[in-house]
């Protein structure tokens, strides 16, 4: 039975409820009065249910689809403005004991280069990332209790936060590691992580188990219930993700929204972020072997409706996607992107030789960070390196209440401009700096609170004089 507040995976992600929802959506895909009613509800910008969202996803009326896209743009502008948060992944180790059929880290893969960074190598990688301008990292490891125990992850986080190179500093470390215990989540919280991220891959239990035939990840319930344990361990910012293309996208789309609804109902706060990766080529993985791969058009529709359905959450798209696709989904709802990414173990301090491939997937957008920042500025966005909410304790329900009320803009807009100013002063090339200074001069005048505007202008001057790390 479907129970949104249940702590059992098969009750808050109920197979029968998803199938009923998909049938309902299919039956109403051309029901204009119902679709219009859902869109009108969505205009209140308080979200819509998984069933209502499924109807919009199934909708085959072109004029209604365009209304959905327009509303997605408006929702994003209302909650997140034109700010785009920047981050980079850092792969610590690709040792893994799981048998996931879509990931080259699977334990049967004997020709991928296995690597694990030492603390000294992590230090080199972090300095290289700081020299690019990054302030926010997402740590990644394979699941291996011998090679990648929780103690290794904790030591790595400590190392990362300890490094101050020139004007560089990593101010927020998000963590994407395998499902673990409440005790270990508590240790991660004490280590000062930002968001705990875990991709579900697929919410279809039978398919999930066949995609993860061996290893601890085979346990569907333990994996799906991980976010509840993370929150019980004190981590109040968690990030969901589906790997679109592994399973029928409609099913996973509904499951993803049901998971978000469950966290809101059972834990008091929904997901801090939702990621929307698509399966990509990697070492011995060929996406053509997965019959459920989705087109760009479907991908864009998924992003737009997720933005409408869960207006308060950040949305992430990685360098798996091309520049063209990223440009399209940025306007439809995405709020965070990676830039200058390496998906190999290391690879920032020194590029990995082709013969030593340790990457989890092929990167599609291979531009360096400066080019990505320049591109965003050209498109009219504010590239943001802000980590202030995490460092000021505005996490979990405190962050969400500010987002839902629209008050977060009073912090985010000036913080985004000040961190962009840092980047321009320390790392940008002349063209990027000129474009960025023009954007800052324009956008600072849009700060509505006069005291905040005045203080921001003062801080910007001080940053030009060499001072760093101002934040509201």
Residue, then its C-alpha position, 0 to 999 in steps of 0.5 A: x500500500x502507498x504510504x507517503x510517510x512510511x520508512x519502508x521503500x516499497x511503501x513510499x515508492x509504491x509500484x502500484x501507485x506508479x503504475x496507476x499514475x502512469x495509466x491516469x496520465x496516459x488516459x488524460x494526455x489530451x484532456x485540455x481542461x485537466x491540463x489547464x487546471x494543473x498549469x493554473x495550480x502550478x502558477x501558484x508556485x507551490x508545486x504539484x503532485x507526482x500524478x499531476x506532473x505525470x499528466x504534464x509529462x504525457x501531454x501531447x498538445x503542443x500549445x500546452x507543452x509551450x505553456x509548460x516551458x514558459x511556466x518553468x522559466x518563470x518558476x526558475x526566475x522567481x526562486x533562483x533568478x539568473x544565478x547559476x552555481x558552479x561546482x566540480x566533481x573530484x573522484x577519490x577512488x574507483x575501487x568498487x565491489x558492486x556489479x552495476x551493469x551500467x558503470x565501468x567501475x563494476x568489479x568484473x571490469x579488469x582492464x579499467x585502471x584502478x586508482x585511489x588518491x593519497x592525501x598528498x595527491x588530493x592536496x595537489x588536485x585541490x590546489x589545481x581546482x582552486x587555481x581554476x577558481x572552484x570553491x565547491x566540490x562533489x566528492x565521488x568514490x566507488x563502494x569498497x569497504x576495504x579501499x574506500x572506508x568511511x575513515x578515508x572519506x573523512x580524512x579526505x574531507x579534512x585535507x580538502x578543507x585545510x588547503x588554502x592556496x593563494x586566494x583559493x579555498x574549497x568552502x563546501x564539500x558535497x559527498x556522493x558515496x554509497x548508502x551507509x549507516x546513520x552512524x556514518x552519516x553522523x560522521x559526515x555531518x560532523x566533518x562539515x559536508x554540505x549536501x549528501x548526494x545519492x543517485x537512485x539510478x532507477x526506482x523500479x525494484x525489479x529492474x534495479x535488482x537486475x541492474x545491480x546483480x551483485x554487491x551491497x548496492x543490490x539491496x534496493x530497500x537499503x539504498x532507497x531508504x538512505x536519505x531517511x538515514x542521512x537525515x536521521x544522522x543530522x544531514x539536512x541537505x540531501x540530493x536525489x538523482x535518477x540515471x535516465x536511460x536505465x529504465x522507462x523514463x516515465x516510471x523513474x520520473x514519477x518515482x523521483x517525485x514520490x521520493x521528494x514528496x516522501x522526504x517533505x512529508x516524513x522528514x519535514x524537508x524535501x531534497x536540496x537538489x535533484x540531478x538529472x544525468x543521462x547514461x553516457x559512454x564509458x570504458x566498457x559501457x555502450x548506451x546503445x545497449x540500454x533501450x530506454x535511452x531518452x531524446x533531447x526533447x524528452x530530457x528537456x520536458x523532464x527538466x521543465x516539469x521537475x522545475x514546476x513540480x518541485x520549485x524550491x529545489x536546486x537542479x543539477x546537470x553535469x558535463x555529461x551533457x553537451x553545451x547545446x543541451x546545457x544551454x536549453x535546460x538552464x533556461x528551463x530549470x537547472x540551477x547548478x552546473x559543473x565546469x572544467x570537470x574530470x571524471x577520472x580519479x584525479x586528472x586536474x593537477x595533471x591530465x590522465x594519460x589515455x592509456x590509464x583510463x579511470x573515468x566513470x563516464x565520457x565528458x561531453x562539455x570539455x570546456x575549461x572553467x573560464x570558458x564556461x563562465x564566459x559563456x554563462x555571462x554571455x547568456x546573461x547569467x550570474x555564475x555563482x561560487x557562493x557557499x554562504x548558506x551552508x556556512x551560515x547554517x541556512x540548511x535544511x528547513x531553514x534554507x527551504x523556508x527562505x526559498x519558498x518565501x522568496x526571501x533567499x534572493x536577499x542573500x543569494x543575489x549579492x553573494x553571487x555577485x561577490x563570489x563572481x567578483x572574486x573569480x574575476x579578480x583572481x582567475x578570469x582572462x581579460x574578456x571574461x573579466x570585462x563581461x563579468x564586471x559589466x554584469x556585476x555593474x548591472x545586477x547590483x542595481x537590481x538588489x532591492x534592499x538599499x542597505x544590502x545594495x550599499x554594503x554589496x557595493x562596498x564589499x565589491x570595492x574591498x574585493x578589488x583591493x584584495x580582501x576576500x570572503x564577504x557574505x550575507 
